[in-house]
Amino acid sequence: MTLPRAVAVVIPARDEELLLPACLDSVEHAIGVLLVTHPSIRCRVFVVLDSCLDGTPEIVAARPPLEAVPVRVGQVGAARDAGLDAATKWSQATDPARVWIANTDADTVVPGHWLIEQMALAAAGHDLVVGTVQPEPTDLTRGELALWSERHTMPDGHEHVHGANLGFSLRAGHAVGGFPHVAVHEDVQLVRNLRESGAPWIASGGIRVVTSGRRCGRAPGGFATYLDGLTSPA
């Protein structure tokens, strides 16, 4: 794959009025960093508003460059896939091989180099980039943070998969049918499908995001549940 011509950032959000602003600020900064080096790349952020009952839609509406994707699916896999569909329509004039889908979560803050590093890896021939996640340290006890560090190595070639830090070409995503419509582990299934399809991929240790360490998550059995069980025997 050569350098993408378009980047779509997809963020599912369900009642995230408290944490979404920091996420959007960080994504906006990452886009700004990308455009300094690659000003010709088109960028759009899609926030999938899934069955929201709080002020999350108003937060998105107050940032006109963002595109809201309202759905009522109550399922993270289907929500991410709705964002993928919206990105497909937005980029329909561009070769899908040169459209990049960067995925994160509404309770996550991405680093400034988040997109520019993905672009470099895409330009090097990768159709899938799997990044890493660090829980917000202040949300964990010292013991939980130590256990997290014990169980999560972060070098290139790591074995972790997180929807909060995942990028792939639109062509590759379409080839495997997009995100599976499941309530949990849609990210793991998508990555498995992409790898089995033969898409060139890399697990990068150099792209790390910080995500909420809350215990009341939006996807039962997801990241929050994992954190809640950290002190249980591995």
C-alpha positions, -999 to 999 in steps of 0.1 A, spaced: 0 0 0 12 35 -8 5 65 14 -32 68 20 -51 97 4 -79 97 30 -81 89 67 -113 83 86 -113 81 123 -141 60 138 -152 65 174 -181 46 189 -197 65 218 -226 56 241 -233 81 269 -197 94 269 -203 131 277 -176 131 304 -148 115 286 -155 122 249 -142 158 248 -106 147 258 -107 120 232 -118 144 205 -92 170 215 -65 144 212 -77 131 178 -79 167 165 -43 172 176 -32 140 159 -49 151 127 -31 185 129 3 167 133 -5 145 103 -14 174 81 18 193 88 37 166 70 10 154 46 -13 183 39 -30 167 10 -45 138 30 -83 142 35 -94 136 71 -128 131 87 -139 120 122 -170 98 126 -186 95 160 -211 67 162 -238 78 187 -252 45 199 -285 48 219 -272 79 238 -293 93 266 -269 119 279 -253 150 263 -229 131 240 -248 141 208 -246 178 218 -208 176 223 -205 162 187 -229 188 173 -208 216 188 -178 205 167 -191 209 131 -161 192 114 -172 160 131 -198 137 115 -223 121 138 -236 87 130 -267 80 151 -276 44 156 -296 23 180 -278 -10 180 -266 -14 216 -236 -34 204 -201 -23 199 -194 -45 169 -224 -31 150 -216 4 161 -180 2 148 -193 -12 115 -218 17 112 -188 40 114 -170 20 88 -201 23 65 -202 60 70 -165 63 62 -171 42 30 -197 66 18 -176 96 26 -145 82 7 -164 67 -22 -144 87 -48 -111 74 -35 -96 40 -41 -104 19 -10 -68 7 -10 -58 43 -2 -84 50 25 -73 43 60 -96 36 89 -82 46 123 -102 33 152 -103 44 188 -128 46 217 -146 76 233 -128 71 266 -94 71 251 -67 97 245 -44 92 215 -9 106 212 1 133 187 19 108 165 -10 84 164 -20 90 128 14 99 112 29 66 125 0 47 111 5 64 77 42 55 77 34 18 84 6 19 57 31 34 32 55 6 41 30 -19 29 9 -28 59 -29 -32 56 -34 -36 93 -17 -18 122 -24 -31 158 -13 -6 185 -12 -9 222 -32 5 251 -22 18 285 -49 22 312 -51 57 328 -27 51 358 -48 72 382 -78 49 376 -59 18 389 -45 9 423 -7 5 425 -12 -33 427 -35 -33 396 -10 -12 376 18 -35 385 -2 -65 374 -11 -48 342 25 -40 334 35 -77 342 9 -91 318 13 -66 290 45 -63 270 45 -34 245 73 -41 219 68 -46 182 52 -80 177 31 -78 208 0 -101 210 -26 -76 222 -56 -64 203 -76 -33 213 -103 -16 192 -92 16 209 -60 15 189 -65 -2 155 -60 9 119 -66 -8 86 -71 -1 49 -107 2 38 -99 -24 11 -88 -49 36 -118 -42 59 -142 -47 31 -125 -79 21 -134 -95 54 -169 -80 57 -160 -53 82 -165 -56 120 -184 -86 132 -217 -76 148 -210 -90 182 -213 -76 217 -176 -81 227 -143 -89 211 -153 -76 177 -117 -62 175 -101 -96 181 -123 -112 155 -117 -85 129 -79 -88 134 -81 -126 132 -101 -123 99 -76 -98 84 -46 -119 93 -63 -151 79 -71 -132 47 -34 -126 41 -34 -89 47 1 -76 55 0 -65 91 21 -53 120 17 -52 158 34 -19 167 47 -11 201 54 25 191 18 36 190 2 36 224 -30 52 236 -43 59 271 -77 46 279 -100 49 308 -95 25 337 -132 27 347 -149 -5 359 -184 3 346 -178 -2 308 -201 1 279 -195 -35 266 -201 -62 292 -171 -86 291 -148 -59 276 -119 -39 288 -135 -27 320 -144 -62 329 -108 -73 323 -95 -45 345 -119 -54 372 -105 -90 373 -68 -79 374 -63 -90 410 -77 -125 402 -52 -152 395 -40 -151 359 
